[in-house]
Amino acid sequence: MFMFNRLGFFVLAIWLVQAVIAPKQIKSQEVSLSVEVADDLAIKDPVRKKELPFKVYYPKTGGPYPVIVFSHGFGGNKDGFGPVGKHWASQGYVVIHPSHEDGLGRQGSDGRNAGSDAAGIRGRLGGLRSGISDTGNISGRVADLVLVLDKLEDLPSLAPGLKGKIDNKRIGVAGHSFGAYTAMLMGGVTTDFGKEKGKSFLDKRVKCILPISAQGTGQQGLTEQSWEALRLPMMTITGTEDRGVGGQSVEWRKEPYKYSPVGDKYLIVIEGANHMSYGGALRIRGGGVAEIVNFCTTKYWDAYLKNSQEAKEYLQSGKLLKDFADKCTLDKK
């Protein structure tokens, strides 16, 4: 049984820890675009009789741009990975962050963050392990992302600045932790879902996936065969200190790459990074991890959503390791 004190330590890291990495500065030819943010938006879902809150980061000028949908982790919300989403937008992407129902920080009618009180947080934390395996939460998360894709053409009516910005033929899905699992399902990774073995949630509109701190086998219905059907490009990111909710080591985090078929698959392992190092919001001792994440993922998106041959050649060369010295490793197949 996963003891509460261990769980409490795991979640404390979510709020307090930022790994210490100071990679050398790299010179990039990318030109940053001015970014706009549209927040406090919601998509109506008449089938599930709910509204899905979301936030969008997008370039102020130009377009249309490829779309990235980001799925947060259990207990998170649309504000998670904001610095990363903003960076992607500055590089020419429309980045959509929905808030799933299993998250903390949902706005109540009085404007307070629902779940921000200590009792509410303890209740959520106590249900972490069961929450990430709950079939209702899983199917609900996938349905949230499908809803976003279904409504892409309607988003300018909610945020006029998006008019002419969205290219709904070039879509990538990213996520962190439970969101990484959600992204993998959208890309075609199968799961033993309840009594159904090898269930697929594949959405054929998705062109590539980016799971950050993803799950390996033995959890949430994942088996060694789960990745056999994954035909899309995938970059997965983890860190040497990135442990699972059951105490699993980084080797477990590497399994999505290990068991996926050959062809446009990448694994980034960042030295010293833990489960909550990647989003760029916690900068207690520097933002080196987020810098690596921003740079590597932008190259990946450029390669597979913008068909940049230069970006693909960069990923498939050894230049990344030279640019970041001994701060990360890259495997590819």
RODO-2510 file (C-alpha; in nm, 4 decimals, decimal comma):
residues 333
     n   res          X          Y          Z
     1     m     0,0000     0,0000     0,0000
     2     f     0,1242     0,3460    -0,0869
     3     m     0,1682     0,5158     0,2500
     4     f     0,0216     0,8627     0,3058
     5     n     0,3524     1,0125     0,4198
     6     r     0,5129     0,8987     0,0988
     7     l     0,2200     1,0314    -0,1025
     8     g     0,2365     1,3580     0,0885
     9     f     0,6039     1,3930     0,0040
    10     f     0,5309     1,3175    -0,3616
    11     v     0,2651     1,5882    -0,3810
    12     l     0,4735     1,8369    -0,1828
    13     a     0,7255     1,8124    -0,4630
    14     i     0,4536     1,9245    -0,7032
    15     w     0,4435     2,2639    -0,5328
    16     l     0,7943     2,3180    -0,4024
    17     v     1,0622     2,1492    -0,6097
    18     q     1,2436     2,2725    -0,9187
    19     a     1,5475     2,0763    -1,0235
    20     v     1,8824     2,2527    -1,0403
    21     i     2,0262     2,2528    -1,3895
    22     a     2,2184     2,5278    -1,5585
    23     p     2,2819     2,4289    -1,9200
    24     k     2,4982     2,6471    -2,1334
    25     q     2,3096     2,9077    -2,3296
    26     i     2,2282     2,7937    -2,6796
    27     k     2,1880     3,0098    -2,9811
    28     s     1,8617     2,9611    -3,1624
    29     q     1,7619     3,0923    -3,5011
    30     e     1,3971     3,0987    -3,3930
    31     v     1,2258     3,4339    -3,3817
    32     s     0,9810     3,4806    -3,0949
    33     l     0,6378     3,6136    -3,1833
    34     s     0,4273     3,8348    -2,9580
    35     v     0,1792     3,6211    -2,7660
    36     e    -0,1817     3,6877    -2,6710
    37     v    -0,3702     3,4986    -2,3989
    38     a    -0,7438     3,4305    -2,3991
    39     d    -0,8628     3,3090    -2,0592
    40     d    -1,1845     3,2405    -1,8687
    41     l    -1,3352     3,0678    -2,1710
    42     a    -1,5612     2,7632    -2,1802
    43     i    -1,6880     2,5216    -2,4440
    44     k    -2,0410     2,3877    -2,3988
    45     d    -2,0863     2,0124    -2,4244
    46     p    -2,4589     1,9394    -2,4640
    47     v    -2,4024     1,5630    -2,4639
    48     r    -2,2371     1,5564    -2,1218
    49     k    -2,4308     1,8635    -2,0064
    50     k    -2,1218     2,0497    -1,8903
    51     e    -1,8920     2,3357    -1,9764
    52     l    -1,5210     2,2808    -2,0301
    53     p    -1,3060     2,5724    -1,9061
    54     f    -0,9965     2,6455    -2,1121
    55     k    -0,7208     2,8961    -2,1839
    56     v    -0,5463     2,9680    -2,5133
    57     y    -0,2007     3,1077    -2,5921
    58     y    -0,1571     3,2210    -2,9523
    59     p     0,0594     3,4493    -3,1695
    60     k    -0,0706     3,8033    -3,1952
    61     t    -0,0154     3,8257    -3,5697
    62     g    -0,0027     3,5948    -3,8689
    63     g    -0,1512     3,2512    -3,9098
    64     p    -0,2934     3,0017    -3,9539
    65     y    -0,0835     2,8057    -3,7040
    66     p    -0,0729     2,4407    -3,5960
    67     v    -0,2668     2,3530    -3,2809
    68     i    -0,1312     2,1958    -2,9616
    69     v    -0,3769     2,0722    -2,6994
    70     f    -0,2220     2,0300    -2,3531
    71     s    -0,3678     1,7989    -2,0870
    72     h    -0,2683     1,8776    -1,7271
    73     g    -0,1956     1,6261    -1,4512
    74     f    -0,4269     1,5041    -1,1763
    75     g    -0,4964     1,7950    -0,9430
    76     g    -0,3899     2,0544    -1,2001
    77     n    -0,5849     2,2930    -1,4213
    78     k    -0,5569     2,5068    -1,7328
    79     d    -0,2898     2,7242    -1,5722
    80     g    -0,0421     2,4379    -1,5492
    81     f     0,2566     2,4519    -1,7861
    82     g     0,1644     2,8102    -1,8717
    83     p     0,5253     2,9208    -1,9368
    84     v     0,5740     2,6265    -2,1724
    85     g     0,2451     2,6927    -2,3520
    86     k     0,3394     3,0564    -2,3915
    87     h     0,6770     2,9595    -2,5324
    88     w     0,5182     2,7278    -2,7892
    89     a     0,2824     3,0081    -2,8916
    90     s     0,5801     3,2415    -2,9359
    91     q     0,7200     2,9896    -3,1836
    92     g     0,4083     2,9858    -3,3982
    93     y     0,1483     2,7581    -3,2380
    94     v    -0,2031     2,7935    -3,0985
    95     v    -0,1856     2,6225    -2,7589
    96     i    -0,5078     2,5196    -2,5831
    97     h    -0,5129     2,4274    -2,2131
    98     p    -0,8442     2,2781    -2,0910
    99     s    -0,9268     2,2148    -1,7235
   100     h    -1,0358     1,8571    -1,6542
   101     e    -1,2829     1,7787    -1,3784
   102     d    -1,0250     1,5893    -1,1694
   103     g    -0,8234     1,9070    -1,1221
   104     l    -0,7746     2,1409    -0,8298
   105     g    -0,8180     2,5155    -0,8546
   106     r    -1,1502     2,5174    -1,0396
   107     q    -1,3203     2,8534    -0,9919
   108     g    -1,6196     2,8527    -0,7602
   109     s    -1,9134     3,0889    -0,7893
   110     d    -1,7501     3,3212    -0,5382
   111     g    -1,4297     3,3401    -0,7410
   112     r    -1,2304     3,1277    -0,4971
   113     n    -1,0330     2,8297    -0,6183
   114     a    -1,2472     2,5271    -0,5461
   115     g    -1,0350     2,2807    -0,3550
   116     s    -0,7911     2,5433    -0,2325
   117     d    -0,8820     2,4856     0,1336
   118     a    -0,6696     2,2371     0,3268
   119     a    -0,9488     1,9840     0,3787
   120     g    -1,0324     1,9832     0,0085
   121     i    -0,6700     1,9354    -0,0890
   122     r    -0,6205     1,6477     0,1566
   123     g    -0,9283     1,4793     0,0141
   124     r    -0,7968     1,5095    -0,3388
   125     l    -0,4507     1,3853    -0,2456
   126     g    -0,5926     1,0878    -0,0642
   127     g    -0,7628     0,9831    -0,3865
   128     l    -0,4621     1,0309    -0,6148
   129     r    -0,3902     0,6693    -0,6903
   130     s    -0,7561     0,5734    -0,7329
   131     g    -0,8311     0,8935    -0,9223
   132     i    -0,5788     0,8329    -1,1994
   133     s    -0,7164     0,4815    -1,2543
   134     d    -1,0840     0,5755    -1,2413
   135     t    -1,2426     0,4852    -1,5762
   136     g    -1,4784     0,7819    -1,5494
   137     n    -1,1883     1,0234    -1,5108
   138     i    -1,0012     0,8613    -1,7998
   139     s    -1,2919     0,8598    -2,0442
   140     g    -1,3884     1,2106    -1,9324
   141     r    -1,0415     1,3433    -2,0059
   142     v    -1,0387     1,1914    -2,3535
   143     a    -1,3863     1,3330    -2,4151
   144     d    -1,2601     1,6778    -2,3096
   145     l    -0,9843     1,6707    -2,5700
   146     v    -1,2162     1,5342    -2,8383
   147     l    -1,4566     1,8191    -2,7584
   148     v    -1,1780     2,0747    -2,8055
   149     l    -1,0923     1,9271    -3,1456
   150     d    -1,4584     1,9133    -3,2459
   151     k    -1,5025     2,2829    -3,1615
   152     l    -1,1813     2,4274    -3,3075
   153     e    -1,3696     2,6129    -3,5805
   154     d    -1,5968     2,7720    -3,3191
   155     l    -1,3223     2,9063    -3,0934
   156     p    -1,2917     3,2459    -3,2701
   157     s    -1,6494     3,3186    -3,1622
   158     l    -1,5298     3,2878    -2,8022
   159     a    -1,1945     3,4592    -2,8568
   160     p    -1,2037     3,6896    -3,1636
   161     g    -0,8247     3,7127    -3,1671
   162     l    -0,8149     3,3530    -3,2885
   163     k    -0,9793     3,4397    -3,6198
   164     g    -0,7530     3,3142    -3,8968
   165     k    -0,5076     3,1656    -3,6472
   166     i    -0,6151     2,7988    -3,6291
   167     d    -0,5000     2,5288    -3,8703
   168     n    -0,7194     2,2348    -3,7750
   169     k    -0,5311     1,9968    -4,0056
   170     r    -0,2099     2,0119    -3,7999
   171     i    -0,2802     1,9002    -3,4430
   172     g    -0,0507     1,7739    -3,1693
   173     v    -0,1468     1,6585    -2,8194
   174     a     0,0787     1,6982    -2,5167
   175     g     0,0329     1,6308    -2,1479
   176     h     0,2037     1,5922    -1,8128
   177     s     0,1576     1,2953    -1,5751
   178     f    -0,2124     1,1961    -1,5966
   179     g    -0,2193     1,4297    -1,8955
   180     a     0,0676     1,2335    -2,0519
   181     y    -0,1462     0,9220    -2,0222
   182     t    -0,4353     1,1113    -2,1817
   183     a    -0,2130     1,2249    -2,4693
   184     m    -0,0916     0,8690    -2,5275
   185     l    -0,4493     0,7416    -2,5470
   186     m    -0,5382     1,0096    -2,8018
   187     g    -0,2407     0,8958    -3,0087
   188     g    -0,3473     0,5321    -3,0185
   189     v    -0,1832     0,3721    -2,7140
   190     t    -0,4233     0,1039    -2,5906
   191     t    -0,5262     0,0185    -2,2344
   192     d    -0,7055    -0,2561    -2,0471
   193     f    -1,0076    -0,0429    -1,9664
   194     g    -1,2343    -0,2016    -1,7109
   195     k    -1,3284    -0,5398    -1,8551
   196     e    -1,2247    -0,4367    -2,2061
   197     k    -0,8742    -0,5458    -2,3071
   198     g    -0,6643    -0,3325    -2,5395
   199     k    -0,9160    -0,0505    -2,5769
   200     s    -0,8175     0,2257    -2,8182
   201     f    -0,9157     0,5924    -2,7889
   202     l    -0,7268     0,6912    -3,1055
   203     d    -0,8316     1,0218    -3,2627
   204     k    -0,7144     1,0260    -3,6227
   205     r    -0,6985     1,4057    -3,6290
   206     v    -0,3903     1,3953    -3,4053
   207     k    -0,0596     1,4037    -3,5943
   208     c     0,1887     1,3544    -3,3070
   209     i     0,1998     1,3273    -2,9276
   210     l     0,4248     1,4573    -2,6498
   211     p     0,3806     1,2786    -2,3129
   212     i     0,5872     1,4343    -2,0305
   213     s     0,6507     1,2159    -1,7232
   214     a     0,4404     0,9358    -1,8699
   215     q     0,3358     0,6053    -1,7142
   216     g     0,4844     0,2640    -1,7808
   217     t     0,3333    -0,0826    -1,7497
   218     g     0,1342    -0,2133    -1,4566
   219     q    -0,0642     0,1047    -1,3990
   220     q    -0,3829     0,2444    -1,5525
   221     g    -0,4278    -0,0642    -1,7682
   222     l    -0,0973    -0,0305    -1,9529
   223     t     0,0826    -0,3463    -2,0681
   224     e     0,3872    -0,4154    -2,2833
   225     q     0,1495    -0,4463    -2,5788
   226     s    -0,0146    -0,1063    -2,5214
   227     w     0,2268     0,0798    -2,7488
   228     e     0,2273    -0,1715    -3,0358
   229     a    -0,0428     0,0202    -3,2231
   230     l     0,1277     0,3589    -3,1838
   231     r     0,2063     0,4719    -3,5379
   232     l     0,2327     0,8448    -3,4700
   233     p     0,5547     1,0314    -3,3867
   234     m     0,6140     1,0526    -3,0114
   235     m     0,8599     1,2402    -2,7952
   236     t     0,8502     1,1438    -2,4287
   237     i     1,0365     1,3378    -2,1598
   238     t     1,1406     1,2282    -1,8117
   239     g     1,4175     1,2916    -1,5585
   240     t     1,6609     1,0897    -1,3524
   241     e     1,4677     1,1769    -1,0336
   242     d     1,1223     1,1320    -1,1868
   243     r     0,9517     0,8654    -0,9765
   244     g     0,6035     0,7211    -1,0186
   245     v     0,3195     0,7429    -0,7680
   246     g     0,4095     0,3895    -0,6574
   247     g     0,7779     0,4765    -0,6220
   248     q     0,8741     0,3435    -0,9672
   249     s     1,2117     0,4566    -1,1002
   250     v     1,2964     0,6464    -1,4160
   251     e     1,3322     0,3115    -1,5962
   252     w     0,9546     0,2752    -1,5623
   253     r     0,9092     0,6224    -1,7102
   254     k     1,1144     0,5114    -2,0107
   255     e     0,8819     0,2238    -2,0970
   256     p     0,6568     0,4174    -2,3390
   257     y     0,9635     0,4655    -2,5566
   258     k     1,0958     0,1131    -2,4916
   259     y     0,7775    -0,0623    -2,6014
   260     s     0,6797     0,1674    -2,8892
   261     p     0,7564     0,0597    -3,2473
   262     v     1,0436     0,2036    -3,4470
   263     g     0,9757     0,5228    -3,6396
   264     d     0,9887     0,8864    -3,5249
   265     k     1,0157     0,8058    -3,1529
   266     y     1,2306     1,0118    -2,9128
   267     l     1,3179     0,9850    -2,5444
   268     i     1,4644     1,2794    -2,3522
   269     v     1,5980     1,2119    -2,0016
   270     i     1,6999     1,5248    -1,8111
   271     e     1,9623     1,4953    -1,5403
   272     g     1,8253     1,5764    -1,1943
   273     a     1,4696     1,6460    -1,3122
   274     n     1,1834     1,5208    -1,0943
   275     h     0,8141     1,4788    -1,1608
   276     m     0,7344     1,8491    -1,1345
   277     s     1,0436     2,0062    -1,2882
   278     y     0,9178     2,0508    -1,6415
   279     g     0,6511     2,3207    -1,6468
   280     g     0,8632     2,6293    -1,5887
   281     a     0,6463     2,7788    -1,3131
   282     l     0,8583     2,6794    -1,0119
   283     r     1,1909     2,8583    -1,0361
   284     i     1,3209     2,8226    -0,6836
   285     r     1,6746     2,7529    -0,8031
   286     g     1,6700     2,8251    -1,1724
   287     g     1,4828     2,7224    -1,4832
   288     g     1,7284     2,4963    -1,6636
   289     v     1,4912     2,2033    -1,6972
   290     a     1,2200     2,4163    -1,8555
   291     e     1,4768     2,5601    -2,0958
   292     i     1,5613     2,2100    -2,2179
   293     v     1,1912     2,1211    -2,2419
   294     n     1,1114     2,4364    -2,4389
   295     f     1,3939     2,3875    -2,6838
   296     c     1,3545     2,0132    -2,7455
   297     t     0,9779     2,0197    -2,7745
   298     t     0,9761     2,3143    -3,0135
   299     k     1,2138     2,1240    -3,2415
   300     y     0,9800     1,8254    -3,2185
   301     w     0,6657     2,0250    -3,2988
   302     d     0,8444     2,1984    -3,5854
   303     a     0,9515     1,8622    -3,7279
   304     y     0,6094     1,6970    -3,7169
   305     l     0,3543     1,9795    -3,7270
   306     k     0,5428     2,2170    -3,9577
   307     n     0,7275     1,9492    -4,1544
   308     s     1,0611     2,1224    -4,0889
   309     q     1,3404     1,9100    -4,2302
   310     e     1,5949     2,1175    -4,0369
   311     a     1,4208     2,0396    -3,7076
   312     k     1,3962     1,6691    -3,7877
   313     e     1,7633     1,6523    -3,8827
   314     y     1,8527     1,8283    -3,5582
   315     l     1,6602     1,5720    -3,3505
   316     q     1,8165     1,2825    -3,5367
   317     s     2,1695     1,4184    -3,5062
   318     g     2,3833     1,4390    -3,1922
   319     k     2,3704     1,8172    -3,1769
   320     l     2,1220     1,8282    -2,8894
   321     l     2,3677     1,6520    -2,6612
   322     k     2,6399     1,8987    -2,7564
   323     d     2,4133     2,1977    -2,6983
   324     f     2,3162     2,0833    -2,3503
   325     a     2,6446     1,9140    -2,2589
   326     d     2,5771     1,6427    -1,9986
   327     k     2,2391     1,7788    -1,8842
   328     c     2,0228     1,5364    -2,0804
   329     t     2,0302     1,2281    -2,2975
   330     l     1,8468     1,1602    -2,6227
   331     d     1,7447     0,8203    -2,7572
   332     k     1,5777     0,7893    -3,0947
   333     k     1,4456     0,5154    -3,3174
***
